[in-house]
Structures are given as C-alpha cells and as structure tokens.
Amino acid sequence: MIAKKNVLVAPLDWGLGHATRCIPIIKLLIAKGCTVSIASSGNALKLLREEFPNLIFFNLPSYGAVYSKYIPFMLYIFLQLPKFLLVIGRERGSIKKIISKHSIDLIISDNRYGCRESNVQSVFICHQINIIMPLGYNWFSPIVNYFNHRWIMKFNQCWIPDDLINPISGKLSNPGLPNSIYVGLLSRFGNAKMRNIVYHLVVILSGPEPQRTIFEDKILNQLKEVQFKTMVVRGVLDKMEEKTEGNVTLVNHLPAIVLQQVIDQSEVVLCRAGYSSLMDLARLERKAILVPTPGQTEQEYLGKSMMKRKIAFSQSQKDFDLLMALSEIKNYIGFEGWSSQPNLLEEVLDNNLK
C-alpha cells in the first residue's frame, strides 16, 4: 500500500507541449489519491488551471524566452542563456518555499532545471537529452550537452517519454544517462475512438510568436483555394471564440476532451513537429503533415525522421504548399497501431511514491 503523497508537478512554459504531456501524469497521481500541486507560469499554467480547476497552483518565474524573425532560433536562445540561468536560480528559491510550506514528497519537473531539492525525490522529464545544434555550430554541441547532462544528473531520475523498442525521439534521447528511465509515450488523449469523418483536415497551430502567426496567415491564405471541410485550432488561450468562413471553421483553443473528438473526426492532421504533438498523433493513430517551427533543430530532426520512416510527411514553413502536402500524404502510413505501445508510467510512478 502506497501512502498518500504531496506531489508538485512543474512544467516549462515554452509552448504548451510540456504542460499537455503532464496531464496524464496529473490524472494518474489524482487517481492514486495524491495531493497534487502545479507550479508553472504563462500559458502553461493557464492551460492546466482550465484542465484541473480544483488543484493547488503556484506561479514560478517565467523563462521569458523571446524569438526573432531573422536570427537563427538556437543562436538566439543561447544569447539569452544568462537570463535563463538567473531564472533557474529564482526557481530554486521558489521551490524551497513551496516544499517548506506544503511538505512536498515528490517533485516532477518537465524541463525546469531549477525545480529540484536535494532532500526530496526529484524527477526531470525530458526527451531531448542530446541537444542538436544548427549547421555551422556543431562544434559547440559537446559543450552544450556536457552542461545539459550535468544539470539533468542533479535529479534522482530522468523520465524519457518514449518507447524503448519503437522510439519517436531517436538520437535526441539515445544514448541516455545513468538516471534515465523510459516511461512510454505521454499523451493528454485517450485511445483513438471509432472514426466518423467530419473534417478532411484539422490544423493545430502552436509554438512561439512570431512564427505561430506567420504560419497561421500562410495556412489561411492557402485554405482559400480548397473546398473541403477544415477545422483550424489557433492555439491561442484567449476567450473561446468560433467562426466559420466558407468551409473553414476557426477556434482559438479547445479543451483536451473536445480536441480529441475533433482529431478523431479528421482524415489528416496538420501541425508542428513538436514532440508532444507527435505523441498525441501516435495515441490517436492519425495521418499527419508536419511543419517544424523554423530554426528549431529538434523539430526539424523529428520531421525528417518521420518522413524517412514513411510515418508522416514533413515540409518547411518557408516552402509549405498545402495542396502538394495533401497529395504526398497518401504515400505515408501514419501512426496506425501506435496506441498499443506499452505504458510504463504507472510502474515507474509507483516506485517513486513508495
């Protein structure tokens, strides 16, 4: 019998993927009778408040990452490294106060390096143990990954949300680290339901500005040329609004249960090549067109990997051609059968709660 524990879940606030893949963890913790608190910032915190309105929430300092239209993504991120290091230090201070006041027994941090404490079991969730540097900066990779591995090893465990036998992450997580454990794919969705096709295409927009808006404008412009029924989920956590223009329905944001229904009713999903998006596609066994966020080497690698394995078609945002992508997707097998992969999360979680 596992004694009831106080658990703090702390996802990063870059995009929504870190928050969405914590949803199945939070649900499992609640089912096991744990007292769950959530600590984050920005839209990640807002999304989890909507999904779990009755839990305890804490605001953590935001990393405040900014992006550029012109400077390569990874280079611009590393220029902000001094600011991120300051935030990590502030995170440590915030976590100490939360632990002291709320008697936290277990910390589960999704890519927040400062959310750990030496006298509390601390888990780090990460699929990108090995960071890929952009072309021209490969020489810097050993230095970057030395510090990345060093920080991850400060946690008791590193949970890799992937399947060891049939992985999605590839060289992003392999080779792993001495403290890494595969926990299976983590998706906010349940298994795929019976198909009742309503939409030929569902577009799920996400990622940092200004690229989210740039891509939205490009997609909406190309959708003017098609006649089939399409749903566009804008990925904006503003007031729930829905409008229909011709065959295209636009909505700002959908809760997980409604979004799954929409995806289940689609023939093809168009989205970013973010890792959490791929896990969701695998859970729902969908065919997909992937468009990596420009400059994000992780997404570019995943897009190329899915194409090479004939699972999903991928195209750059700059060259994106919707009609061509819809023609090409017929040659790809999709994620059929992936929802049956073993999920090791419960066993690993129980071991941490003991």
N, C-alpha and C positions, 0 to 999 in steps of 0.2 A: 504494500500500500504506500503510495507516494503522498507525503504530507503536502498540504496546500501551500503554495509558494507565492511570494510577491515578485512579479516579473516586470521588468521595464523593457519595452521594445522601442528602439530609436533608429528610424530610417533616415537616410540622407535626403536632402531636399532639392537635388538636381533632377528636374523632371519628376514624373510620378511613378516610374518603374520600381524604385526602391520601396516606395510605400505600398504599391499594389502587391508586390510579391511577399510583403509581410502579412497581408490579410489572411492567408491560410494558416500562418503560424499563430496569429492572434486568435483566430477561431478555435484552433486546437487547444491553445492554452486555456481559453474560457471553458471549453468542453471538459477539461481536466480539473476545473474548479479553481484555477489560479486567479489571483487578483492581478489584473493586467493594467499597467500604466503605459502611456505612449508619450514619447518625447521627440519632438522634431520642430520644424519651422516651415513657413511659407505654405505653398500649395500642398506639400506632402502632409502637413499637419491638418490642413483644411479638409483634404480628401478623407483622411482616417477619422476625423470628427464626424463626417457625414455617414461613414460606414458603421462607426461604433459610438453613437452619441452618449452612451451611458458609462463609458470608461473615464479614467482619470487622465488628464492631458497636461503636459509641461512644454513650455516654449524653450527651445535651445537656440543659441546664436546661429544665425544663418551664415553659410559659407559665402553667400553673396557673389557667386561666380557671374561674371559678365562676359559677353561674347561679341565678336567683331564680324562684320561682313567681309573684311579684307585680310586680316591677319589669320594664318592657319590656326585651327581650333586648339590643337595640343600645345602649340607655342604660346598662344595667348593664355592658356590655363597655367602653364609653368611660369609665366611672367607674374601671375597672381599668387604664386606659392607663398611668399612671405605673409600675405594676408590670411591664407588658409592655415598656416602654422599658428598664427595668433588665435584664430577661431578654435583650433584643436585644443589649445591651452585653456580657453574660456569654457569649452565643452567639459574638460576635466573638472573644472571648478563647479559647474552646474551639476554634473553627475554626482560629485561628492555630497552636495547639499541634498539632492533628491534621495540618495542612499541613506543618509543620516536621518532624514525626516520620515521616510516611508519604509525603512527596513527592507530594502530590496535584496532578494536572494539570488536573482539571475538577471543579467543584462544581455539582451540580444541586440547588437548594433549592426545595422545594414550600411556598411561603408562609412560610418562615422568613427574615425580613428581615436577620437578623444573619449568615446563612451565606453569606458572600462574602469575597473578598480581592482587593485591587487588582492584585496581580501573578499572579493565577490566573484563568483563564477561568471566569466565574461566571454561572450561568443561574438565572432565577427562573420557577417555574411558577405561573400564576395565571389563572383565568377571570373573576375579579371585579376587573378594573382600576378599574371605576367603581362605588364602593360606594353602595348605595341606603340612604338614611336613612329612618326611620319617619315616618309622618304627624305633623306638628307640629314636626319637626326638619329639614325640607327646607332651611331657611335655612343649616344647618350643613354641607350637602353639599359646597359648593365648598371649604371649609376642609379637610374630611376628605380629599377627593380630591386636593387640592394636595399634602398630605404623603404620601399613598399613592403618587401618581405620582412624587414626588421620590425616595422610597425605592426604588421599582422601577427607576428610571432609573440607580441606582447599580450595577446588574447589567449585564453585557455584553449579555445577551438576556433577553427575557421570552417564554416559551413559552405560547401560549394553546391549551389542549387542546380544540379545536373545529374545525369545518369552516367555511371562509370562505363557501362557496356556500350551504350549508344548515345554518346555525348553531343550536345549542341556547341558547347564552349570551345572545344578543340584546344589549340595551344594557348588560349587565354588562361586556362586553369591547369593544364598539364604540361610540365610536371607541377605537382602540388607542393605543399610544405609539410613538415613533420606534424603540424597540428591540424591539418585539413582533413575534412570528412565529407563525403558525398551524401547529400540528403534527398536526392531526387529533384525533379522539376517542381518549382513552386509557382502555382497559378492561383489567381483570385477566383477562377471559374470552376464550376463543377464539370463533370464529364459531358461530352457532346450529347445533345438531345436528337430526337428524330428530326430529319430535315423537312421543313416546309418553306421552300424558297420563296421569298418575297422580294429580295434585292439581288440584282445581278452583281452589284459592287457595294461594299461597305468601306468607306475611307475613315481611318482613325488617325487623326493628326496628334502629334505630341512633340516634345523636345523644346530646347531653348529658343527664345527670341534672339535675333530677328528671323531665324531660319524657319520657325513654325509658320509665321505669317507669309514669308516668301513662298513657301511650298503650298500653303493654302491658296494663295492667289493663283499660282500656276495650275493647281488641280481644278479649281472652279472655272478657270478660263477654258481648260480642255474639256471639262464636262459639258460645256455648251454645245459641243459637237456630237454628243451621243444621245441616244433616245431611250436607253434602258433605265430602269429604276435604281436609284442610288441613294444611300444614306451617308452623310458626312458628319462625323463626330469631331468637333473642332478642337477638343482638348483644352477648353478654356473653363476654369472653375468660377464662372460668373453666374448670375441668376439664370435658372433654367429657361431657355427660350427655344422654340422650334418654329421653323418657317419652311415652306415648300416653294421652290421656284421651278416650274416645269416638272421634270422627272427627278429632281434633286431635292432631298429633304436635309436641312441643316439643323443640328442641335449642338449646343455648347458642350454639354457633358452629360453622361449617363451613369447612374449607379451600377455597380458590378452586375447585379442580377438582371437588369434591363439590357445592359450592353451584351451580356451573353446571349440573351434572346435574339437580339439584332444580328449578332455574328452567326448564330445557328441558322438564321433565315437567309444567309448570304451564300452566293456561289463563290465569290472571290473577296478576299480582304486586302486592302492596300494600306500599308503602314510603314513606319520607320523600322529599321533593322535592329532596334533595341533588344537587349537580351530578355527583358521581361515580356516584351511583345511576342518574341519567339516562343517563350514558354506558354503563353496564353494560346497561341496558334496551335501548338502541339497538343495542349489539353483538349482543344475543340476540334482538332483534326481538320484544319482548314487548308485550302489552297491560298497562296499569298503572293503578292507583289511587294517587294521590299525596296525602300528608298532610304539609304543611310543618310543621317544628318551630315552635311558637308564638313569634312575635316575630322570627324570622329573616327579614329582609326579602328576602334573596337567594332563599330557598326559596319564599317567598310569591309573588315575582315569577315564578319559574320555573314554579310550579304554575299560575298564571293564564295564563302564556304557552302552556303545553302544552294547557290547556283551550281557549284561543282558537283554536289551530291544529288542534283536534279530534284531538290525538295521545293525550292521557291525561286522565282525569277527576281533578279535584282538589277536596278539601274540607278545611275547617279541622278541627283536632283537637277543638275545643270542640263543633262541630256534627256530628261524624262519625257517620254512620249506614251501617253495613256493607251491609245489605240494599238500601238505596237506591243506594249506590255501585255494587254489583254489577249493579243494574238499569240504571244510567246508562252503564256502561262499554260496553254494546252499541252505543252511538252514537259510539264513538271508534275511530279506525283503528289505533292502536298505532304501534309503531316499525318496521313491516314495510318491508324494503328498506334500512334504515339501515346495515346492516353492510357494505354495498358502498361506503361513502364512502371517498375516498382517505385513506391514512395517510401523512403527510409526515414522520413522526418519524425514520425511518432516514436520510433525506437530511439533515435538519437536524442530527441527532446526528453524522453523519459529518463535516460541516463544522466542528463543534465539537471533534472528536477530531483533526483534522489539525493 
